[in-house]
Amino acid sequence: MMLFTWDCHALITLSELNTMKKKSGSANKQTVPEVQEKHEIRPGQSLELLKELHILTRDGKMNQDSRRKLKQVYHLYQFIEPLLQKLQQDHADISLVDHGAGKSYLGFILYDLFFKSEQAQSKARIYGIETRDELVQRSTELAQRLDFPGMSFLNLSVADSITSSALPEKIDIVTALHACDTATDDAIQFALKKKAQFMVLVPCCQAEVAAELRKSKGDAVKNNPLSEMWRHPIHTREFGSQITNVLRCLQLEAHGYQVRVTELVGWEHSMKNELIVAEYKGLPARRPAERLAEVLKTTGLEAMQRRFFVQP
């Protein structure tokens, strides 16, 4: 069967018309992921960096796992960027320490989007703290290849970094993204010692307090009806995680910080997504210090006073 076009200039068969539709549909399907990925990458972001971090493949594609990682880092960047801008109004030579840096996704993306444009005029520096030597070496080599002179990487634990002479006496902002268990507490201690203006923390794998709750069998707990909240093992684990972050927030407030707690990303991306942002404002510390002591006593966690110390 033959069809005339409206202007009668050509003849097209039905089979040819169907073939053209299939080709057109196929072409549209190929362009959708590319358009989507372009919208997911922030303006000014180096595609070469994303390839080096294996967020993008060599041909510029992104898989589901990479998309999830990038979304988490970008979401965190949205919280950190205003803090950096606030610091920049006071001084250009910002210092940032990223604890538990891993492959340094966060550090590299922060440097690429915020610090790189000013690196010729500024002495701003990002320090990545990581215990795995192969990741420290890889990150150091990548920073050299990308010409990011303001990035340094140190093979240290968070606890060891507190006394390391390789880091300056004063640090402006401290980040700890999924620093496991007590590493978050070490990052807080580090930030307090370095008199950090800001802290950005995403705690992870909090087991220490839950273990202490299991051991606490004193009268203060037995006679406390609220102890039902952690009597069963699964509740002990969940309550232990929750109370750990409550104690951390009180600790920060007891050192004069203003604390904000929010969600990092949706639960579909990570189950460990509580974000703690603290800014030093010299606020009154007596009341939160008293509340911290009360919570430790009520929950039978007085043995952890040293962990959640008030005086630096």
URTAPE-V564712 format. One record per residue. N is the residue number from 1. SS is DSSP state (A for helix, B for strand, O for the rest). PHI is phi in whole degrees, -180 to 180 (* if undefined). PSI is psi as a letter, one per 40 degrees, with the letter a starting at -180 (NA if undefined). Layout:
N | SS | PHI | PSI
N | SS | PHI | PSI
//
This chain:
1 | O | * | i
2 | B | -113 | i
3 | B | -119 | h
4 | B | -88 | h
5 | O | -75 | i
6 | O | -60 | d
7 | O | -92 | e
8 | O | 60 | f
9 | O | -88 | e
10 | O | -150 | i
11 | B | -115 | h
12 | B | -129 | h
13 | B | -83 | i
14 | A | -61 | d
15 | A | -64 | d
16 | A | -66 | d
17 | A | -64 | d
18 | A | -64 | d
19 | A | -62 | d
20 | A | -63 | d
21 | A | -65 | d
22 | A | -62 | d
23 | A | -64 | d
24 | A | -64 | d
25 | A | -64 | d
26 | A | -63 | d
27 | A | -64 | d
28 | A | -65 | d
29 | A | -63 | d
30 | A | -71 | d
31 | A | -86 | d
32 | A | -60 | d
33 | A | -61 | d
34 | A | -65 | d
35 | A | -65 | d
36 | A | -61 | d
37 | A | -65 | d
38 | A | -63 | d
39 | A | -73 | d
40 | A | -79 | d
41 | O | -93 | h
42 | O | -69 | i
43 | O | -58 | h
44 | O | 87 | e
45 | O | -73 | h
46 | O | -72 | h
47 | A | -68 | d
48 | A | -64 | d
49 | A | -62 | d
50 | A | -62 | d
51 | A | -70 | d
52 | A | -64 | d
53 | O | -84 | e
54 | O | 63 | f
55 | O | -80 | d
56 | O | -107 | i
57 | O | -75 | i
58 | O | -62 | d
59 | O | -95 | e
60 | O | 84 | e
61 | O | -94 | i
62 | O | -136 | h
63 | O | -90 | i
64 | A | -65 | d
65 | A | -66 | d
66 | A | -66 | d
67 | A | -63 | d
68 | A | -65 | d
69 | A | -61 | d
70 | A | -65 | d
71 | A | -63 | d
72 | A | -62 | d
73 | A | -66 | d
74 | A | -64 | d
75 | A | -64 | d
76 | A | -66 | d
77 | A | -59 | d
78 | A | -62 | d
79 | A | -82 | d
80 | A | -81 | d
81 | A | -54 | d
82 | A | -62 | d
83 | A | -68 | d
84 | A | -64 | d
85 | A | -64 | d
86 | A | -66 | d
87 | A | -65 | d
88 | A | -64 | d
89 | A | -67 | d
90 | A | -92 | d
91 | O | -158 | i
92 | O | -84 | d
93 | O | -86 | g
94 | O | -73 | i
95 | B | -119 | h
96 | B | -131 | h
97 | B | -116 | h
98 | B | -108 | h
99 | B | -86 | i
100 | O | 61 | f
101 | O | -65 | d
102 | O | 62 | b
103 | O | -85 | e
104 | O | 63 | f
105 | A | -54 | d
106 | A | -63 | d
107 | A | -60 | d
108 | A | -65 | d
109 | A | -70 | d
110 | A | -60 | d
111 | A | -65 | d
112 | A | -65 | d
113 | A | -86 | d
114 | A | -115 | d
115 | A | -90 | d
116 | A | -59 | d
117 | A | -66 | d
118 | A | -109 | e
119 | O | -65 | d
120 | O | -72 | d
121 | O | -103 | e
122 | O | -119 | i
123 | O | -106 | f
124 | O | -59 | i
125 | B | -146 | i
126 | B | -112 | h
127 | B | -110 | h
128 | B | -100 | h
129 | B | -106 | h
130 | B | -152 | i
131 | O | -87 | d
132 | O | -87 | h
133 | A | -60 | d
134 | A | -65 | d
135 | A | -74 | d
136 | A | -62 | d
137 | A | -63 | d
138 | A | -63 | d
139 | A | -67 | d
140 | A | -61 | d
141 | A | -66 | d
142 | A | -66 | d
143 | A | -61 | d
144 | A | -69 | d
145 | A | -64 | d
146 | O | -85 | e
147 | O | 60 | f
148 | O | -110 | g
149 | O | -67 | e
150 | O | -90 | e
151 | B | -117 | h
152 | B | -131 | i
153 | B | -132 | h
154 | B | -124 | h
155 | B | -85 | g
156 | O | -143 | i
157 | O | -80 | i
158 | A | -61 | d
159 | A | -62 | d
160 | A | -68 | d
161 | A | -67 | d
162 | O | -61 | d
163 | O | -110 | e
164 | O | -72 | h
165 | O | -78 | e
166 | O | -78 | e
167 | O | -115 | i
168 | O | -68 | i
169 | O | -68 | d
170 | O | -122 | h
171 | O | -125 | h
172 | O | -79 | d
173 | B | -142 | h
174 | B | -121 | h
175 | B | -120 | i
176 | B | -148 | g
177 | B | -98 | h
178 | B | 59 | f
179 | B | -74 | h
180 | B | -71 | h
181 | O | 49 | b
182 | O | -76 | e
183 | A | -62 | d
184 | A | -66 | d
185 | A | -67 | d
186 | A | -65 | d
187 | A | -64 | d
188 | A | -65 | d
189 | A | -62 | d
190 | A | -59 | d
191 | A | -64 | d
192 | A | -66 | d
193 | A | -66 | d
194 | O | -86 | e
195 | O | 53 | f
196 | O | -66 | h
197 | O | -74 | d
198 | B | -133 | i
199 | B | -131 | h
200 | B | -129 | h
201 | B | -126 | h
202 | B | -124 | g
203 | B | -65 | i
204 | B | -151 | i
205 | O | 49 | g
206 | O | -92 | g
207 | O | -111 | e
208 | A | -64 | d
209 | A | -67 | d
210 | A | -59 | d
211 | A | -64 | d
212 | A | -69 | d
213 | A | -62 | d
214 | A | -66 | d
215 | A | -84 | d
216 | O | -77 | h
217 | O | -128 | f
218 | O | -71 | i
219 | A | -61 | d
220 | A | -59 | d
221 | A | -85 | d
222 | A | -59 | d
223 | O | -90 | e
224 | O | -103 | h
225 | A | -61 | d
226 | A | -69 | e
227 | A | -65 | e
228 | A | -61 | d
229 | A | -67 | e
230 | A | -133 | f
231 | O | -70 | d
232 | O | -84 | i
233 | A | -53 | d
234 | A | -67 | d
235 | A | -71 | d
236 | A | -59 | d
237 | A | -64 | d
238 | A | -69 | d
239 | A | -66 | d
240 | A | -60 | d
241 | A | -65 | d
242 | A | -65 | d
243 | A | -68 | d
244 | A | -58 | d
245 | A | -72 | d
246 | A | -62 | d
247 | A | -64 | d
248 | A | -63 | d
249 | A | -66 | d
250 | A | -64 | d
251 | A | -60 | d
252 | A | -64 | d
253 | A | -65 | d
254 | O | -71 | e
255 | O | -107 | e
256 | O | 91 | e
257 | B | -91 | i
258 | B | -91 | h
259 | B | -117 | h
260 | B | -127 | h
261 | B | -120 | h
262 | B | -149 | a
263 | B | -97 | h
264 | O | -76 | d
265 | O | -141 | i
266 | O | -66 | i
267 | O | -62 | d
268 | O | -70 | e
269 | O | -100 | d
270 | O | -162 | h
271 | O | -81 | e
272 | O | -106 | g
273 | O | -132 | f
274 | B | -79 | h
275 | B | -113 | h
276 | B | -111 | h
277 | B | -117 | h
278 | B | -123 | h
279 | B | -127 | h
280 | B | -74 | h
281 | O | -131 | e
282 | O | 64 | f
283 | O | -73 | i
284 | O | -56 | h
285 | O | -109 | e
286 | A | -62 | d
287 | A | -64 | d
288 | A | -63 | d
289 | A | -66 | d
290 | A | -65 | d
291 | A | -64 | d
292 | A | -61 | d
293 | A | -64 | d
294 | A | -65 | d
295 | A | -65 | d
296 | A | -61 | d
297 | A | -69 | d
298 | A | -64 | d
299 | O | -95 | e
300 | O | 72 | f
301 | O | -108 | f
302 | A | -61 | d
303 | A | -66 | e
304 | A | -100 | e
305 | O | -59 | d
306 | O | -68 | d
307 | O | -64 | d
308 | O | -104 | f
309 | O | -59 | i
310 | O | -102 | d
311 | O | -82 | h
312 | O | -68 | NA
//
